[in-house]
Amino acid sequence: MRHMKTVKDYIRTIVDFPHEGIMFRDVTTLFSDPRGFRMCIDQILNPYAGTRIDKVAGLEARGFIIGGAIAHQLSVGFTPIRKKGKLPGATLSQAYQLEYGEAVMEIHDDAIQPGEKVLLVDDLLATGGTAQAGIQLIEKLGGEIVGCAFIVDLPELGGRAKLEAMGMDVHILCEFEGL
């Protein structure tokens, strides 16, 4: 009997990147395989079947790849949430804490209309800081988050618990232990 691949099987681990002691979960190998990529998009969408979604918001940068594919599949618009200084129009900003310091995410101030139902996506959930900033930006614009979907969760870092404590529905395709 042939082994059926899962999304996790398509993700490679690169040891000591970008720093010693980090196990980088590289989803580019998933994206480059047509079966793996299709499986990923289908599995992210599955729990939202029948749910009204008006926009997909993707977190920089790999969230743009899956977010664009999901928005296309749903025939809805896509909204990028980017690092500070990357969007050309008028923006709203949200600072968040990193392990050492602070970062800022931005969204165009006209990207989401009040009452729009938004699915927030990214490749990986670690501490949840970036996703939390994205949620806050969407909510500042009056958007309603229908869910937060990620390919990979690093449960030891607590991001899922942080988002669930905010009342978010969190959907994860696979988990990896460690950092």
N, C-alpha and C positions, 0 to 999 in steps of 0.2 A: 504494500500500500504506500502510495506517495505521500510525503509530508506536505501538508497545506501550509504555505507561508502565511505569517501574520505581518501586520505593519511593523512590529518590533524587529522581525527578521531582516527587514530592508535597511535598518538604521545601523550604521557602523559607529564604533567607539574609537576615538583617537585619544590615546593616553598622553597626559601632560600637555594638553593644549587648552587654553592659551598660556597656562602657567603649570608648573610642576604640581602634581597632586590632583589635577582636574581631569576628569574623564569626560571629554567632549562628546556629546551625542549628536552625530552628524546626520541630519535628515536629507542632505543633498543626494545621498545614495537612494533614498526612498523616492525623491522627486524625479530622479533620472530613469527610474524603471516604470514603464507605462502601467503595468499591472499593479505595482505597489502604490503608485500615485493615485490611480483610480480607486483602489481599495481604501486608501486614506480618506479621500474626499467623500466617498460613499459612507464610510463609517462615521465620519464627523457629522454628516447630515442626517443619518438614520434616526437619532433620538428627537430630531426636530421635524420629522415628517408630520404634516398637517398643521404645523405652527406658523403663524403669520410672521414673516421676516421681511422687512422693508429694505434693510441695508446690512451689509457685512462690513465690519470694521476690522482691519488687520494691523497688528503691531509690527513696527519696523524690526527686522527687515524680512525675515522668512514668513512672517504672518501675511505679507503682501502676496506671496506665492500661493499659499493655500486659500487666502481670502479672495483673491481674484478668481481662482477656479471655482470656489463655492458660490460666489456672486454670479458667475456665469451660469452655473448649474441651476441656480434659483431664478435667473433672469431678474436680478435686482442690482442696485448700485453698490459700488465698493468705496469705502472711505479709508484712506491711510492715516494712521496715527504715527507721527514721526518724531525723531529727536529734534530738539530745539534748533531752529535756524534752517531747516530743510524744506519747509513749505513756503511757496511764494506769496500767498495771499494773506489777508488778515487772519490771525489765529487766536485761539485760547491756549493757555499753557497750564501745565500741572507738574509741580516738582514732586519727586519721590526719593526715598532713601536707597542708596546702594550700600553694599557692605562697607565701603570706605568712601563716604562723600554723598553727593546728591546728583541727580540727573533731572532733566526736564523733558516732558513729552508735549507735543502740540497737535492740534487739530484745526482745520479751517473753521472759521466761525460760522460758516453757512453749510457745513458738510452734512449736518443732520437736522431735520426739522422736528419741532416738538411733537411728541406722540409716536414718532417712528419706532418700530420694533427693530432692534439691532442685535446681531450675533457677533460677538467679539472673538477673534481667533488669533492664535499664534502657534509656533512650532513647539515651544517648551515652556513649562511652568516650573519655576524654581522658587524664589522667595515670594513671588506675586507682586512685587513692587511696580513693575511696568504695567501689568494687567490692571492693578488697582488704579494707577494714574489714568489709563485708558478708560476705565469705567467712569471715573470722576469727570473726565472730559465729555464723554457721551451724555452723562446725566446733566452736566451744566448746560448742554444744548437742548435739553428736554427729551432726549432719546430714552427709550425703555429697553434695558438689556433683557433679551429672552434667554441668553445663555452665554457661557464662556467655554470655548472648545480649544483643546490643545492636543497635539500629537503625543507629546512626552510629558510626564510628570516626574519630578525628583522629590518624592514624598518627604524625605528627611529635611528638606528646606522649608516646608510648611506653607507653601503658596496656596495650595488647595484649601486648607483650613482658613487662611486669611480671607480668601474670596467667598467661601461659604459663610463666614462670619458676617460678611457684608450682605448676605441674603442672595448670593449669586448661585445659579445652577451651573455646576462645573462638569464638563464632559471630557474625559481623558481616554486616549486610545491605548496607551501603554505606560508602564512605569519602569524606571531604572533606579536601582539602589546606588547610594553614594553620591558624590558631588560631580 
